[in-house]
Amino acid sequence: LHPKTKKEDAWLRYGALKGYIDGIMGTHSALFFEPYDDQPDNYGHWRRHTSDDSEYKTRNMEKMYKLIKAGLDAGFVPNVHAIGTRGVAEMLDLYERLKKEGIDLKGFRVIHAQVIRPQDFPRFKALNVIAEVNPYHISDDMRWMEERIGHERCRGAYAFKSLLDNGAILSFGSDWPGTSAALYHMHPKYLIYAAVARKTVKGSPEGGWFPEQRISVEEAIKAYTINNAYAAFEDDIRGSIEEGKLADLTIFDRNLLEIPVDEILKTEVVYTIVDGKIVFEKK
């Protein structure tokens, strides 16, 4: 079941261990170098993987280091939740430490990477670390994020274009069911739309939220397909349409690369093909 094994007909596989360095924006617990604008005494907090006290106020990154080392010894790569600027920077620091020890960081991920400092964008490529992000969060968080961390810090929020421009490998996920199923969508069209338009599903704001961070439909599809396969050590068997790879396909009723961006939300899946077999057909 380890991702580096390629057993025939393997339907269930796992190979990564999830860790947490900080909290989330919604509860003012993501870690930042500067305090929240609407809570001047609050910088966020650590988690049990990175702190020893019950309130998670004190830092102990040695705990995370030891957890990652134990996981590596057992054959698992780390995928660590980091949301605020300090959470992301601290995680990159730890990955850099591991790289200096001679550890191959292929498959290592920073999960969410929601707010990033300018100096940390190039570090993803330098370390060969994947930024696994959740684009649909933009459609919700844009409503209140500037109130919490201010306009300037929001320039680095969900900054997918900056990550790509700095050579990072970007992979997409829904974060479902980690976030409320009533508020967040699993369907890829919503995530692709959010990354490309940077709007709510109702089409606001006009032009998109921090539109300089919009990416192309092609880049979004790549983040959802071949990059996810790479992150799972499976890009040799899935993630692109090539001879010899598994025929795992989702077929839409329109070409996402050719239609206007706002029409993406109107598209429907007509076929789902898994291992060459049609498992869903729209009637």
C-alpha positions as CSV (number, residue, x, y, z in Angstrom):
1,L,0.0,0.0,0.0
2,H,3.0,2.3,0.1
3,P,3.0,4.9,-2.8
4,K,6.4,3.7,-4.0
5,T,5.1,0.2,-4.6
6,K,3.1,-0.4,-7.8
7,K,1.0,-3.5,-7.1
8,E,-1.3,-4.6,-9.9
9,D,-5.0,-3.8,-9.3
10,A,-4.2,-1.7,-6.2
11,W,-7.3,0.3,-5.5
12,L,-6.5,1.4,-2.0
13,R,-3.2,3.0,-1.4
14,Y,-1.7,5.4,1.1
15,G,1.7,6.8,1.7
16,A,1.6,10.2,3.5
17,L,1.2,11.2,7.1
18,K,-0.8,14.4,7.8
19,G,0.6,16.8,10.4
20,Y,-0.5,20.3,11.7
21,I,1.7,23.3,12.5
22,D,-1.0,25.9,13.1
23,G,-4.8,26.5,13.2
24,I,-7.1,28.1,10.6
25,M,-8.1,31.6,9.5
26,G,-11.7,31.1,10.5
27,T,-10.9,30.9,14.2
28,H,-8.0,33.4,14.2
29,S,-5.6,30.5,14.9
30,A,-3.5,30.4,11.8
31,L,0.1,31.5,12.7
32,F,1.4,34.9,11.6
33,F,4.5,36.9,12.2
34,E,2.3,40.0,12.8
35,P,-0.9,40.0,14.8
36,Y,-4.4,39.9,13.4
37,D,-5.7,43.3,12.4
38,D,-9.0,42.7,14.3
39,Q,-7.3,41.0,17.3
40,P,-4.1,43.0,17.9
41,D,-2.9,40.6,20.7
42,N,-3.4,37.5,18.7
43,Y,-0.7,35.9,16.4
44,G,-2.5,32.6,16.1
45,H,-1.4,29.4,17.8
46,W,0.5,26.2,17.4
47,R,-0.9,22.7,17.4
48,R,-0.2,19.5,19.3
49,H,2.4,18.5,16.8
50,T,4.3,21.7,17.4
51,S,3.7,22.6,21.0
52,D,3.9,21.1,24.5
53,D,1.3,23.2,26.4
54,S,-2.4,22.8,26.4
55,E,-3.1,26.2,25.0
56,Y,-0.6,25.7,22.1
57,K,1.2,29.0,22.9
58,T,4.7,27.7,23.0
59,R,6.7,26.5,20.0
60,N,8.4,23.1,19.8
61,M,9.2,22.3,16.2
62,E,11.4,19.4,17.4
63,K,8.2,17.5,18.0
64,M,7.3,17.9,14.3
65,Y,10.8,17.0,13.3
66,K,10.7,13.8,15.2
67,L,7.3,12.9,13.9
68,I,8.5,13.4,10.3
69,K,11.6,11.4,10.9
70,A,9.6,8.6,12.4
71,G,7.3,8.6,9.4
72,L,10.2,8.6,6.9
73,D,11.7,5.7,8.7
74,A,8.4,3.8,8.2
75,G,8.3,4.8,4.5
76,F,5.8,7.7,4.6
77,V,6.2,11.3,3.3
78,P,5.0,14.3,5.3
79,N,2.0,16.4,4.3
80,V,1.7,19.2,6.8
81,H,-1.1,21.7,7.3
82,A,0.3,25.3,7.4
83,I,-1.9,28.3,6.8
84,G,-0.5,31.6,8.1
85,T,2.7,33.3,7.0
86,R,4.6,32.0,10.0
87,G,3.1,28.5,9.7
88,V,4.2,28.2,6.1
89,A,7.7,29.7,6.8
90,E,8.4,27.5,9.8
91,M,7.4,24.4,7.7
92,L,9.7,25.4,4.9
93,D,12.5,25.9,7.4
94,L,12.0,22.4,8.7
95,Y,11.9,20.9,5.2
96,E,15.1,22.8,4.5
97,R,16.7,21.3,7.5
98,L,15.7,17.8,6.3
99,K,17.1,18.5,2.9
100,K,20.5,19.6,4.4
101,E,20.5,16.2,6.1
102,G,20.4,14.6,2.6
103,I,16.7,13.7,2.6
104,D,15.0,13.6,-0.8
105,L,11.9,15.9,-0.4
106,K,10.0,14.5,-3.4
107,G,6.3,14.2,-2.5
108,F,6.7,16.5,0.6
109,R,3.8,19.0,0.8
110,V,2.7,22.1,2.5
111,I,-1.0,21.7,2.8
112,H,-3.2,24.8,2.3
113,A,-0.3,27.4,2.2
114,Q,-3.0,30.1,2.3
115,V,-0.9,33.2,3.1
116,I,2.7,33.4,2.0
117,R,5.4,36.0,2.4
118,P,7.1,37.3,-0.8
119,Q,10.5,35.8,0.2
120,D,9.0,32.3,0.7
121,F,7.5,31.8,-2.8
122,P,10.8,30.7,-4.4
123,R,11.6,28.3,-1.5
124,F,9.0,25.8,-2.8
125,K,10.9,25.2,-6.0
126,A,14.3,25.4,-4.3
127,L,13.2,22.6,-1.9
128,N,11.2,20.6,-4.4
129,V,8.2,21.0,-2.0
130,I,4.6,20.8,-3.3
131,A,2.1,23.5,-2.5
132,E,-1.2,21.6,-2.1
133,V,-4.0,24.3,-2.1
134,N,-7.7,24.5,-2.0
135,P,-9.0,27.1,-4.4
136,Y,-12.6,27.1,-3.4
137,H,-11.6,28.6,0.0
138,I,-11.1,31.8,-1.9
139,S,-14.8,32.1,-2.7
140,D,-15.6,32.1,1.0
141,D,-12.6,33.6,2.7
142,M,-12.5,36.7,0.5
143,R,-15.6,38.0,2.4
144,W,-13.7,38.6,5.6
145,M,-10.0,38.0,5.1
146,E,-8.9,41.6,4.6
147,E,-10.7,42.6,7.8
148,R,-8.6,40.0,9.7
149,I,-5.1,40.4,8.2
150,G,-5.3,43.6,6.1
151,H,-5.0,44.4,2.4
152,E,-1.2,44.1,2.2
153,R,-1.0,40.6,3.7
154,C,-3.9,39.5,1.5
155,R,-1.6,40.1,-1.5
156,G,0.0,36.8,-0.6
157,A,-3.3,34.9,0.0
158,Y,-4.1,32.1,-2.3
159,A,-1.3,33.4,-4.4
160,F,-1.3,30.7,-7.0
161,K,0.1,32.8,-9.8
162,S,3.1,33.8,-7.6
163,L,3.7,30.2,-6.7
164,L,3.7,29.2,-10.4
165,D,5.8,32.1,-11.5
166,N,8.4,31.0,-8.9
167,G,8.4,27.5,-10.3
168,A,6.4,25.8,-7.6
169,I,4.5,22.6,-8.2
170,L,0.8,23.3,-7.5
171,S,-1.7,20.6,-6.7
172,F,-5.4,21.1,-6.1
173,G,-7.8,19.5,-3.6
174,S,-11.2,20.2,-2.2
175,D,-10.3,19.9,1.5
176,W,-13.6,18.0,1.8
177,P,-14.8,16.7,4.3
178,G,-12.2,18.7,6.4
179,T,-14.4,21.7,5.8
180,S,-18.2,22.0,6.0
181,A,-19.8,20.1,3.1
182,A,-22.6,22.7,3.3
183,L,-20.2,25.5,2.4
184,Y,-17.5,23.9,0.2
185,H,-17.8,21.9,-3.0
186,M,-16.1,18.7,-4.0
187,H,-16.9,19.2,-7.7
188,P,-13.7,20.2,-9.6
189,K,-15.5,22.8,-11.6
190,Y,-16.0,25.0,-8.6
191,L,-12.3,24.8,-7.7
192,I,-11.2,25.5,-11.2
193,Y,-13.5,28.5,-11.4
194,A,-12.3,29.9,-8.1
195,A,-8.6,29.6,-9.2
196,V,-9.3,31.1,-12.6
197,A,-11.9,33.8,-11.8
198,R,-11.2,34.4,-8.1
199,K,-14.9,35.2,-7.6
200,T,-17.7,33.9,-5.6
201,V,-20.1,31.5,-7.4
202,K,-22.4,34.6,-7.7
203,G,-19.7,36.4,-9.7
204,S,-18.3,38.9,-7.3
205,P,-16.2,40.9,-7.1
206,E,-16.1,42.1,-10.7
207,G,-12.7,41.4,-12.1
208,G,-11.9,39.0,-9.3
209,W,-10.3,39.3,-5.8
210,F,-6.6,40.3,-6.2
211,P,-7.0,39.4,-9.9
212,E,-3.2,39.4,-10.4
213,Q,-3.2,36.0,-8.8
214,R,-5.6,34.4,-11.4
215,I,-4.2,31.5,-13.2
216,S,-5.3,29.9,-16.6
217,V,-7.7,27.1,-17.0
218,E,-4.9,25.0,-18.4
219,E,-2.8,25.6,-15.3
220,A,-5.8,24.7,-13.1
221,I,-6.4,21.5,-14.9
222,K,-2.8,20.6,-14.6
223,A,-2.9,21.2,-10.9
224,Y,-5.9,18.9,-10.6
225,T,-4.4,16.0,-12.8
226,I,-0.8,15.4,-13.5
227,N,0.5,17.4,-10.5
228,N,-1.7,15.4,-8.2
229,A,-0.4,12.2,-9.7
230,Y,3.1,13.4,-9.2
231,A,2.4,14.2,-5.6
232,A,1.1,10.7,-5.1
233,F,4.2,9.1,-6.9
234,E,1.8,8.0,-9.6
235,D,2.6,10.2,-12.6
236,D,4.0,7.2,-14.4
237,I,0.6,5.5,-14.4
238,R,-2.0,8.3,-14.3
239,G,-2.6,12.1,-14.5
240,S,-2.3,12.5,-18.2
241,I,-3.8,10.9,-21.4
242,E,-0.9,8.8,-22.7
243,E,-0.4,5.4,-24.0
244,G,0.2,2.9,-21.2
245,K,-1.4,5.0,-18.5
246,L,-4.6,4.1,-16.7
247,A,-7.8,5.3,-18.5
248,D,-9.2,7.4,-15.6
249,L,-11.1,10.2,-17.2
250,T,-13.8,12.8,-16.4
251,I,-15.6,14.1,-19.5
252,F,-17.4,17.4,-19.4
253,D,-20.2,18.5,-21.8
254,R,-18.0,21.5,-22.9
255,N,-14.4,22.2,-23.5
256,L,-13.2,24.0,-20.4
257,L,-10.3,25.5,-22.4
258,E,-12.5,27.2,-25.0
259,I,-15.6,28.4,-23.1
260,P,-15.8,31.8,-21.2
261,V,-14.7,31.5,-17.6
262,D,-18.2,32.2,-16.2
263,E,-19.6,29.2,-18.1
264,I,-17.4,26.8,-16.2
265,L,-20.0,26.7,-13.4
266,K,-22.7,25.7,-15.9
267,T,-20.8,22.6,-17.2
268,E,-21.8,19.1,-16.4
269,V,-20.0,15.8,-16.2
270,V,-21.3,13.4,-18.9
271,Y,-19.0,10.5,-18.3
272,T,-16.7,9.2,-15.6
273,I,-14.3,6.4,-16.7
274,V,-12.2,4.5,-14.3
275,D,-9.6,2.0,-15.4
276,G,-11.2,2.1,-18.9
277,K,-14.7,1.3,-17.6
278,I,-17.6,3.7,-17.7
279,V,-18.8,4.1,-14.1
280,F,-21.1,7.1,-14.6
281,E,-23.1,8.3,-17.6
282,K,-25.4,11.3,-17.6
283,K,-28.9,10.3,-18.7
